[in-house]
Amino acid sequence: MKYFNCLKTDVDPKPFLDEISGIDGAWDQSTGRQDKIAVQREALAIPLRGLRKSAIGERKRRDVHESRWTTGSKPYVLARQFLEKFAAEQDSILGRAKIVCLPAGKRVYPHIDRGEYYRVRNRYHLVLRSATGSWLKAEDEDVRMKEGELWWFDNDRMHEAFNEGDQDRIHMIFDMLPNNRAQEVFGTAA
């Protein structure tokens, strides 16, 4: 496969799901994804890491490289620990991250993640819940990701998702910048 690579198959999703379910109104605290991104309008999200607003300046949001933990990420201790550990394993700098729920029968419409931020980072999906397997397509390839699997995929390609199951599909989606590209992105301050 050119646009997908399964990196792990044995991540236990239960602790992450328990963490999410232990927070009242977890999916209602941030509606920016469905309110502001048309292709994502049917998905719910819990932002864990977001762009550093103070770094926007004259740049478009999609060209801002600097990111930080959101204040809403504090209760998601296990998710944060997982992301930090995986970034260290991959010799990478953690970028933006979120937990995303795609309800039954809903979709993420075809799109390409555009901007300088995305051109230099790798995109990952950790499948936390998906009874029938999560269908994701990039260009002419499609996969069915299973619970507990961690996938890299090429979000520089036209991609889309559909939840054909009868329960919510939950993924942790995150980006990482390989350390060997840090100076290219951040200059000598990296």
VOBA-1610 file (N, C-alpha, C; in pm, whole numbers, padded with zeros to 5 digits, always signed):
BEGIN
Met+00084-00118+00000Met+00000+00000+00000Met+00089+00125+00000Lys+00044+00227-00072Lys+00121+00350-00083Lys+00080+00453+00021Tyr-00047+00455+00058Tyr-00099+00565+00138Tyr-00135+00526+00282Phe-00115+00400+00318Phe-00148+00352+00452Phe-00040+00256+00501Asn-00017+00256+00632Asn+00075+00161+00692Asn+00029+00135+00836Cys-00002+00009+00866Cys-00041-00028+01002Cys+00087-00048+01084Leu+00103+00031+01189Leu+00225+00029+01270Leu+00213-00057+01395Lys+00094-00064+01453Lys+00072-00144+01574Lys-00066-00207+01564Thr-00079-00324+01622Thr-00208-00393+01619Thr-00258-00430+01758Asp-00186-00392+01860Asp-00216-00443+01994Asp-00232-00334+02101Val-00277-00218+02062Val-00299-00111+02160Val-00437-00134+02223Asp-00440-00142+02356Asp-00567-00165+02426Asp-00648-00035+02429Pro-00763-00031+02362Pro-00842+00094+02359Pro-00921+00120+02486Lys-00946+00018+02567Lys-01034+00033+02683Lys-00993+00144+02778Pro-00867+00157+02818Pro-00833+00267+02910Pro-00864+00405+02852Phe-00845+00424+02722Phe-00875+00553+02660Phe-01025+00578+02657Leu-01102+00473+02623Leu-01248+00487+02620Leu-01304+00513+02758Asp-01246+00447+02860Asp-01288+00471+02998Asp-01259+00615+03038Glu-01144+00666+02996Glu-01107+00804+03027Glu-01207+00901+02965Ile-01245+00877+02841Ile-01342+00964+02772Ile-01478+00956+02841Ser-01524+00834+02869Ser-01658+00819+02927Ser-01665+00872+03070Gly-01551+00888+03136Gly-01548+00942+03272Gly-01559+01093+03278Ile-01569+01159+03164Ile-01576+01305+03161Ile-01713+01347+03108Asp-01790+01410+03194Asp-01925+01455+03156Asp-01918+01553+03040Gly-01999+01529+02938Gly-02009+01620+02825Gly-01882+01631+02742Ala-01801+01526+02742Ala-01671+01530+02672Ala-01686+01575+02527Trp-01786+01527+02458Trp-01803+01558+02315Trp-01869+01692+02292Asp-01921+01756+02396Asp-01993+01882+02381Asp-01909+02006+02412Gln-01788+01987+02461Gln-01708+02100+02508Gln-01646+02181+02395Ser-01628+02121+02279Ser-01567+02193+02166Ser-01640+02154+02038Thr-01695+02253+01969Thr-01770+02224+01846Thr-01705+02286+01723Gly-01581+02332+01737Gly-01513+02398+01626Gly-01500+02312+01502Arg-01473+02184+01520Arg-01454+02095+01406Arg-01581+02091+01319Gln-01695+02065+01381Gln-01818+02056+01302Gln-01872+02192+01262Asp-01841+02296+01337Asp-01892+02430+01305Asp-01811+02501+01196Lys-01680+02477+01190Lys-01594+02556+01103Lys-01533+02482+00985Ile-01534+02349+00987Ile-01471+02274+00880Ile-01578+02193+00809Ala-01620+02240+00694Ala-01736+02181+00625Ala-01724+02031+00603Val-01606+01984+00563Val-01591+01840+00535Val-01595+01757+00662Gln-01579+01822+00779Gln-01579+01752+00908Gln-01710+01774+00985Arg-01811+01831+00922Arg-01932+01877+00991Arg-02009+01766+01063Glu-01988+01641+01027Glu-02061+01532+01091Glu-01981+01465+01203Ala-01860+01512+01227Ala-01772+01452+01328Ala-01767+01539+01454Leu-01752+01474+01567Leu-01734+01542+01696Leu-01587+01529+01734Ala-01537+01623+01814Ala-01395+01616+01849Ala-01367+01665+01990Ile-01266+01606+02048Ile-01208+01652+02173Ile-01066+01696+02139Pro-01041+01826+02131Pro-00907+01874+02097Pro-00810+01850+02214Leu-00701+01781+02186Leu-00598+01759+02287Leu-00481+01856+02269Arg-00443+01876+02145Arg-00338+01972+02110Arg-00388+02053+01992Gly-00362+02183+01996Gly-00405+02270+01889Gly-00297+02368+01852Leu-00324+02444+01748Leu-00224+02543+01707Leu-00210+02649+01814Arg-00092+02704+01823Arg-00065+02811+01919Arg-00114+02941+01855Lys-00225+02992+01905Lys-00288+03109+01845Lys-00196+03230+01842Ser-00111+03242+01942Ser-00020+03357+01947Ser+00082+03354+01834Ala+00094+03241+01766Ala+00192+03227+01657Ala+00132+03255+01520Ile+00003+03282+01513Ile-00062+03299+01382Ile-00005+03419+01307Gly-00003+03535+01370Gly+00051+03654+01304Gly-00016+03676+01170Glu+00065+03687+01065Glu+00015+03710+00929Glu-00011+03579+00853Arg+00014+03465+00917Arg-00002+03336+00850Arg-00146+03287+00854Lys-00178+03200+00760Lys-00305+03129+00765Lys-00293+03021+00873Arg-00405+02986+00931Arg-00405+02885+01039Arg-00339+02755+00993Arg-00359+02717+00868Arg-00303+02591+00818Arg-00153+02596+00797Asp-00095+02715+00811Asp+00050+02730+00796Asp+00120+02755+00929Val+00047+02746+01039Val+00106+02765+01172Val+00161+02630+01220His+00290+02626+01246His+00355+02502+01288His+00350+02481+01439Glu+00349+02589+01515Glu+00357+02579+01660Glu+00225+02525+01717Ser+00237+02431+01810Ser+00118+02375+01874Ser+00142+02362+02024Arg+00033+02337+02095Arg+00040+02326+02241Arg-00077+02241+02290Trp-00064+02191+02415Trp-00175+02118+02477Trp-00290+02215+02500Thr-00411+02172+02476Thr-00527+02256+02505Thr-00558+02249+02655Thr-00625+02349+02706Thr-00664+02343+02847Thr-00763+02228+02871Gly-00844+02197+02770Gly-00939+02087+02782Gly-00876+01949+02781Ser-00746+01941+02751Ser-00679+01809+02745Ser-00636+01759+02881Lys-00640+01843+02984Lys-00588+01805+03116Lys-00647+01676+03172Pro-00777+01650+03158Pro-00832+01526+03214Pro-00793+01400+03136Tyr-00735+01415+03018Tyr-00703+01300+02933Tyr-00557+01258+02953Val-00528+01220+03075Val-00391+01187+03116Val-00335+01071+03033Leu-00412+00964+03017Leu-00364+00847+02944Leu-00340+00879+02797Ala-00430+00955+02738Ala-00413+00993+02598Ala-00287+01077+02582Arg-00266+01172+02670Arg-00147+01257+02663Arg-00020+01174+02680Gln-00020+01082+02775Gln+00097+00997+02796Gln+00127+00911+02673Phe+00022+00855+02614Phe+00040+00773+02494Phe+00104+00856+02382Leu+00051+00975+02359Leu+00102+01060+02252Leu+00248+01098+02275Glu+00281+01135+02397Glu+00420+01172+02428Glu+00515+01053+02410Lys+00472+00936+02455Lys+00556+00816+02442Lys+00575+00779+02296Phe+00468+00781+02218Phe+00480+00743+02077Phe+00567+00843+02001Ala+00553+00972+02031Ala+00638+01072+01966Ala+00785+01045+01997Ala+00817+01010+02121Ala+00956+00979+02157Ala+01003+00853+02082Glu+00918+00752+02074Glu+00954+00629+02001Glu+00984+00657+01854Gln+00913+00752+01796Gln+00928+00785+01655Gln+01030+00896+01630Asp+01098+00941+01736Asp+01194+01051+01726Asp+01130+01169+01654Ser+01015+01209+01706Ser+00934+01313+01643Ser+00882+01413+01745Ile+00839+01527+01694Ile+00779+01632+01775Ile+00628+01623+01756Leu+00558+01612+01866Leu+00413+01602+01861Leu+00351+01733+01811Gly+00258+01722+01719Gly+00186+01838+01667Gly+00045+01841+01722Arg-00051+01868+01637Arg-00191+01875+01676Arg-00245+01734+01700Ala-00342+01725+01791Ala-00400+01594+01826Ala-00543+01614+01873Lys-00625+01515+01845Lys-00764+01521+01887Lys-00819+01379+01896Ile-00924+01365+01973Ile-01001+01240+01974Ile-01127+01273+01895Val-01157+01190+01796Val-01267+01220+01704Val-01371+01109+01706Cys-01496+01149+01713Cys-01609+01057+01707Cys-01684+01080+01576Leu-01697+00974+01499Leu-01780+00979+01379Leu-01902+00892+01408Pro-02017+00954+01434Pro-02137+00877+01469Pro-02180+00782+01357Ala-02258+00684+01394Ala-02308+00585+01299Ala-02378+00654+01182Gly-02345+00608+01061Gly-02407+00661+00940Gly-02352+00794+00893Lys-02253+00848+00961Lys-02197+00979+00926Lys-02066+00962+00850Arg-02021+01073+00792Arg-01901+01067+00709Arg-01812+01189+00728Val-01688+01173+00687Val-01596+01283+00666Val-01584+01293+00515Tyr-01617+01407+00460Tyr-01626+01424+00315Tyr-01487+01433+00252Pro-01475+01397+00123Pro-01344+01397+00056Pro-01275+01533+00066His-01147+01527+00102His-01067+01649+00115His-00919+01615+00121Ile-00837+01716+00107Ile-00692+01708+00128Ile-00660+01808+00238Asp-00579+01768+00334Asp-00537+01861+00439Asp-00430+01952+00379Arg-00466+02076+00356Arg-00378+02170+00287Arg-00305+02261+00385Gly-00188+02306+00344Gly-00111+02401+00423Gly+00027+02348+00456Glu+00115+02442+00490Glu+00253+02406+00521Glu+00263+02315+00643Tyr+00174+02334+00739Tyr+00174+02250+00859Tyr+00168+02101+00821Tyr+00079+02067+00731Tyr+00056+01927+00695Tyr+00164+01870+00603Arg+00228+01953+00523Arg+00326+01904+00425Arg+00446+01836+00490Val+00480+01874+00611Val+00603+01823+00673Val+00575+01725+00787Arg+00450+01695+00812Arg+00416+01607+00925Arg+00355+01476+00878Asn+00365+01378+00965Asn+00301+01249+00945Asn+00170+01248+01023Arg+00067+01187+00964Arg-00065+01177+01025Arg-00088+01033+01071Tyr-00145+01021+01192Tyr-00170+00890+01252Tyr-00314+00880+01301His-00366+00757+01297His-00497+00725+01352His-00480+00606+01445Leu-00523+00622+01571Leu-00533+00510+01664Leu-00681+00480+01679Val-00722+00360+01641Val-00863+00322+01643Val-00901+00276+01784Leu-00990+00350+01847Leu-01035+00318+01982Leu-01166+00240+01983Arg-01256+00274+01892Arg-01382+00199+01880Arg-01425+00198+01734Ser-01455+00077+01687Ser-01509+00059+01553Ser-01554-00085+01537Ala-01680-00109+01562Ala-01734-00245+01564Ala-01714-00318+01432Thr-01731-00248+01321Thr-01722-00313+01190Thr-01589-00284+01120Gly-01499-00215+01188Gly-01376-00170+01124Gly-01399-00035+01060Ser-01303+00053+01073Ser-01316+00190+01023Ser-01270+00198+00879Trp-01363+00235+00792Trp-01330+00250+00652Trp-01271+00388+00629Leu-01154+00391+00565Leu-01088+00516+00529Leu-01029+00496+00391Lys-01045+00597+00307Lys-00996+00591+00170Lys-00903+00708+00144Ala-00792+00680+00075Ala-00700+00784+00027Ala-00672+00751-00119Glu-00706+00847-00206Glu-00693+00826-00352Glu-00764+00697-00390Asp-00692+00601-00449Asp-00755+00477-00497Asp-00740+00360-00401Glu-00689+00387-00280Glu-00672+00280-00181Glu-00770+00300-00066Asp-00820+00189-00013Asp-00899+00200+00108Asp-00862+00088+00203Val-00882+00115+00331Val-00851+00018+00436Val-00969+00010+00532Arg-00969-00093+00610Arg-01065-00108+00718Arg-00981-00127+00845Met-00968-00021+00920Met-00887-00020+01041Met-00967-00082+01156Lys-00898-00163+01235Lys-00965-00232+01346Lys-00927-00171+01481Glu-01011-00196+01579Glu-00985-00147+01714Glu-00848-00191+01762Gly-00776-00099+01824Gly-00644-00128+01877Gly-00532-00115+01777Glu-00564-00079+01653Glu-00461-00060+01551Glu-00421+00086+01543Leu-00293+00107+01518Leu-00237+00240+01498Leu-00186+00246+01355Trp-00237+00343+01278Trp-00206+00356+01136Trp-00142+00490+01105Trp-00046+00491+01015Trp-00001+00611+00946Trp-00080+00617+00816Phe-00117+00738+00774Phe-00172+00750+00639Phe-00134+00884+00578Asp-00139+00889+00447Asp-00094+01006+00372Asp-00210+01102+00352Asn-00220+01202+00440Asn-00330+01298+00430Asn-00300+01409+00329Asp-00190+01395+00253Asp-00164+01482+00138Asp-00246+01438+00018Arg-00311+01325+00030Arg-00396+01269-00077Arg-00542+01297-00046Met-00623+01299-00149Met-00768+01312-00130Met-00813+01193-00044His-00879+01222+00068His-00921+01115+00157His-01060+01143+00214Glu-01122+01036+00260Glu-01257+01043+00316Glu-01280+00924+00407Ala-01383+00934+00491Ala-01418+00826+00583Ala-01569+00816+00590Phe-01616+00696+00622Phe-01759+00674+00639Phe-01778+00570+00748Asn-01870+00597+00840Asn-01901+00501+00946Asn-02029+00429+00907Glu-02013+00311+00851Glu-02128+00232+00809Glu-02180+00142+00920Gly-02118+00151+01038Gly-02162+00071+01151Gly-02283+00131+01220Asp-02324+00066+01329Asp-02442+00112+01403Asp-02404+00173+01538Gln-02274+00200+01558Gln-02230+00268+01680Gln-02121+00368+01644Asp-02094+00458+01736Asp-01993+00560+01713Asp-01857+00497+01683Arg-01785+00561+01594Arg-01647+00524+01562Arg-01558+00629+01628Ile-01463+00585+01709Ile-01378+00679+01783Ile-01231+00652+01750His-01161+00757+01708His-01019+00751+01677His-00945+00861+01752Met-00820+00836+01786Met-00731+00943+01826Met-00650+00975+01700Ile-00655+01100+01656Ile-00589+01142+01533Ile-00484+01245+01571Phe-00362+01226+01522Phe-00256+01318+01560Phe-00149+01327+01454Asp-00071+01435+01462Asp+00036+01464+01367Asp+00169+01470+01440Met+00275+01431+01370Met+00408+01440+01427Met+00507+01488+01321Leu+00599+01571+01365Leu+00707+01623+01281Leu+00833+01545+01315Pro+00892+01474+01218Pro+01018+01404+01246Pro+01124+01504+01292Asn+01199+01468+01396Asn+01301+01558+01450Asn+01401+01603+01345Asn+01428+01518+01245Asn+01527+01557+01143Asn+01476+01667+01051Arg+01349+01708+01066Arg+01295+01819+00987Arg+01270+01943+01073Ala+01302+01937+01201Ala+01271+02047+01293Ala+01342+02176+01254Gln+01468+02169+01217Gln+01540+02291+01181Gln+01482+02353+01055Glu+01443+02269+00961Glu+01379+02317+00838Glu+01252+02397+00869Val+01177+02354+00968Val+01049+02416+01003Val+01065+02533+01099Phe+01143+02513+01204Phe+01152+02612+01309Phe+01281+02694+01306Gly+01372+02664+01215Gly+01500+02736+01209Gly+01594+02689+01319Thr+01694+02767+01349Thr+01796+02727+01446Thr+01743+02721+01588Ala+01626+02780+01613Ala+01568+02775+01747Ala+01517+02636+01782Ala+01507+02547+01683Ala+01457+02410+01709Ala+01556+02338+01796
//
